[in-house]
Amino acid sequence: MKNKNINIALYDAKAYDINSFNNANTDFGFKINYLENNLTAETVRYAQGCQAVCAFVNDDLGPAVLDELEKLNIKLIAMRCAGFNNVDLGSAADRIKVVRVPAYSPYAVAEHTLAMILTLNRKTHRAYFRVRDNNFSLQGLLGFDMHGKTLGVIGTGRIGKTFIAMMRGFGMKILAYDMYPDQKFAAENNFSYVDKETVYSQSDIISLHCPLTDETFHLVDKQALAQMKTGVMLVNTSRGKLVDTAALIEALKSGRVGSAALDVYEEESEYFFVDYSDRIILNDELVRLTSFNNVLVTSHQAFFTKEALANIAATTLENIKEFVDGKKLTNEICTRCSEK
């Protein structure tokens, strides 16, 4: 069935989004209006004449924007991501349906997490630039054997489980925390579920793989950091606000945290996915983080594989088709639920 009479405003469109959605859209036939701008109170007017908007992690879907979308008769918000903490669900309730892409490629995120850990541990990013300057010294590049160390994983959804299965090959002891532990998976993969405090106190590497909710906001704060081993490696490829950035910076300065790998950042919306190479970064905490030689920051790219982009586009358009066809929305977000 073709749906050429359906118009979609796709905000924050990059070249790779346009390519993946154009490829997927051959099976749907929607009219997609690609917009470079993020969705904000100032740009919401660009959705005029559309029946749905497609948004991403850094778009503003607060009460003011949702009010304007309702005035434009927008009935559906299609998030092309798993997270939806930027959507004010209370304001959307009974007015606008919200759908998402709950799973696109757990391998993409898990593999990027591993890449960051290996890079940070063995300092291959620093070695690369050093050798290009004809500097072949090993001073400052000392790493550690991961074999025999303890890995702590917080959150064992699809990505967390994929990451654990991957990390078993390193011969690490694995501890995990999840509000809803899967004991069958733990038995099959030879790891233990423990409380957060045990993960904090016993792990040499801690990797976060949980959603952002009221309960997980600043999950890693000053108190949590104080419980961790001196020299711990902290990895976050999930949501920036899981970590209290100010507290992390202090822990890095004191040496409590030996290194950190961050694919996400609390205040990333203004900077990530944008080329700032000819401008000044005004966010002091982001500048401070990138100044540490034991901190690795990537700009929310863990999801960024060909397979994941294809899955995101196909699932997003299928979500929209279900809405257009009046079917039950497989990936609808409950707008009356408090969890984000």
Secondary structure, 3 states (H helix, E strand, C coil): CCCCCCEEEECCCCHHHHHHHHHHHCCCCCEEEECCCCCCCCCHHHHCCCCEEEECCCCCECHHHHHHHHHCCCCEEEECCCCCCCECHHHHCCCCEEECCCCCCHHHHHHHHHHHHHHHHHCHHHHHHHHHCCCCCCCCCCCCCCCCCEEEEECCCHHHHHHHHHHHHHCCEEEEECCCCCHHHHHHHCCEECCHHHHHHHCCEEEECCCCCCCCCCCECHHHHHHCCCCEEEEECCCHHHECHHHHHHHHHHCCEEEEEECCCCCHHHCCCCCCCCCCCCCHHHHHHHHCCCEEECCCCCCCCHHHHHHHHHHHHHHHHHHHCCCCCCCECCCCCCCC
